[in-house]
Amino acid sequence: QHDKEAEKQQQAEEQQAKADERLIIELKQRDQEVKTHERAHASIGGSATGAPSYTYEVGPDGKKYAVSGEVSVDLSSVPGDPKATIAKMQKIHAAALAPANPSVQDTRIAASAAQKILDAQSELLSQNNDIALSKAESPVSNNRHFKEEQEVSQASLEFDQLINQTI
């Protein structure tokens, strides 16, 4: 009788050890996935993102494993500088979609950044139109007028390049 109880106890302990081993393997995999995912955001985002922070779970082996994480992001526009806003939001957009499997939150951040890019492009286009209008209305010599047209044309070309980069 005592031998049967001891055998049952040993089987239960072996089953628990196997379950613990499987859980540790799962936790290690999750830890690696979470850290890789968050590092992808942070490395691409640079100064527009913060350092990764993690939520940990203690495994049966007493070690801590990351089970979730996040990287803060600054989605504010650069006041008065649509070109800088576009560059910043392009970086945030790329950072949000950097992991192999972006989360729903990641795609929301990417969509917000894309919207801010469009807003900044509209602001830049409006600024360029205002410059072109003010130059067309001011009395200038032909030579100076030609030079200003070239500047407006260059600004328009730069704007087109920014749009193509974001598309």
C-alpha positions in Angstrom: 0.0 0.0 0.0 2.8 2.4 1.0 4.6 1.6 -2.3 1.6 2.5 -4.4 1.2 5.8 -2.7 4.8 6.6 -3.1 4.6 5.6 -6.8 1.5 7.8 -7.3 3.4 10.7 -5.6 6.4 10.2 -7.8 4.2 10.2 -11.0 2.5 13.3 -9.9 5.8 15.0 -9.3 7.1 13.9 -12.7 3.9 15.2 -14.4 4.3 18.5 -12.5 8.0 18.7 -13.6 7.0 18.1 -17.2 4.3 20.8 -17.0 6.7 23.2 -15.4 9.3 22.5 -18.2 6.7 23.1 -20.9 5.6 26.4 -19.2 9.2 27.5 -18.9 9.8 26.8 -22.6 6.6 28.8 -23.5 7.7 31.7 -21.2 11.2 31.8 -22.8 9.6 32.0 -26.2 7.2 34.7 -25.2 10.0 36.6 -23.5 12.1 36.5 -26.7 9.1 37.5 -28.9 8.1 40.4 -26.7 11.7 41.8 -26.4 12.4 41.4 -30.1 9.1 43.2 -30.9 9.7 46.1 -28.6 13.3 46.5 -29.6 12.2 46.8 -33.2 10.0 49.7 -32.3 12.7 51.4 -30.3 15.6 50.9 -32.7 13.6 52.3 -35.7 11.9 55.1 -33.8 15.0 56.6 -32.3 14.4 59.9 -30.5 10.6 59.8 -31.4 10.2 56.7 -29.2 11.1 55.8 -25.6 13.0 52.8 -24.3 11.0 49.6 -24.1 9.3 48.7 -20.8 8.1 45.2 -19.9 5.6 43.4 -17.8 7.1 40.2 -16.3 5.8 36.9 -15.0 7.8 34.7 -12.7 8.1 31.2 -14.0 8.2 27.9 -12.0 12.0 28.2 -12.0 11.8 31.5 -10.1 13.1 33.6 -13.1 11.3 36.6 -14.6 10.0 36.4 -18.2 8.7 39.4 -20.2 5.1 38.6 -21.2 4.2 42.0 -22.6 5.8 45.3 -23.4 5.5 48.8 -24.8 7.5 51.6 -26.2 6.2 55.2 -25.7 5.8 57.3 -28.7 5.6 61.1 -29.2 2.9 61.8 -31.8 3.0 65.5 -31.4 3.6 67.7 -34.5 6.6 70.0 -34.7 5.0 73.4 -34.3 5.5 75.6 -37.4 7.6 73.1 -39.2 5.6 70.8 -41.4 8.8 69.3 -43.0 10.1 68.3 -39.6 6.7 66.9 -38.7 6.6 64.8 -41.8 10.1 63.5 -41.1 9.2 62.7 -37.5 5.9 61.0 -38.4 7.7 58.9 -41.1 10.0 57.6 -38.5 7.1 56.9 -36.1 5.2 55.2 -38.9 8.2 53.0 -39.7 8.8 52.2 -36.0 5.1 51.2 -35.5 5.3 48.7 -38.3 8.8 47.5 -37.7 8.1 44.3 -35.9 7.4 41.2 -38.0 3.8 41.0 -36.5 2.6 44.5 -35.6 -0.2 44.5 -33.0 -3.5 46.3 -33.4 -2.1 49.1 -31.3 0.9 49.3 -33.6 -1.3 49.7 -36.7 -3.3 52.4 -34.9 -0.1 54.4 -34.1 1.0 53.9 -37.8 -2.4 55.2 -39.0 -2.2 58.2 -36.6 1.3 59.0 -37.9 0.1 58.7 -41.5 -2.7 61.1 -40.8 -0.3 63.6 -39.3 1.9 63.3 -42.4 -1.1 64.1 -44.6 -1.9 67.1 -42.4 1.6 68.3 -42.5 1.8 67.9 -46.3 -1.4 70.0 -46.6 0.2 72.6 -44.4 3.4 72.6 -46.4 1.4 72.8 -49.7 -0.5 75.8 -48.3 2.7 77.5 -47.3 4.2 76.9 -50.7 1.1 78.3 -52.4 1.2 81.4 -50.1 4.8 82.0 -51.0 4.1 81.6 -54.7 1.1 84.0 -54.5 3.0 86.6 -52.6 5.9 86.5 -55.0 3.6 86.7 -58.0 1.9 89.8 -56.6 5.0 91.7 -55.6 6.6 94.1 -58.2 10.1 92.7 -59.0 12.5 93.0 -61.9 12.3 90.2 -64.4 15.7 88.7 -63.3 14.6 88.6 -59.6 11.2 87.3 -60.6 12.8 84.4 -62.5 15.0 83.6 -59.5 12.0 83.5 -57.2 10.1 81.2 -59.6 13.0 78.8 -59.5 12.9 78.9 -55.7 9.2 78.1 -55.7 9.8 75.4 -58.3 12.5 73.9 -56.1 10.2 74.0 -53.0 7.5 72.3 -55.1 10.0 69.6 -56.2 11.0 69.0 -52.5 7.4 68.8 -51.5 6.7 66.2 -54.3 9.7 64.2 -53.1 8.4 64.3 -49.5 5.0 63.0 -50.7 6.7 60.2 -52.7 8.7 59.1 -49.7 5.6 58.7 -47.6 3.6 56.8 -50.1 
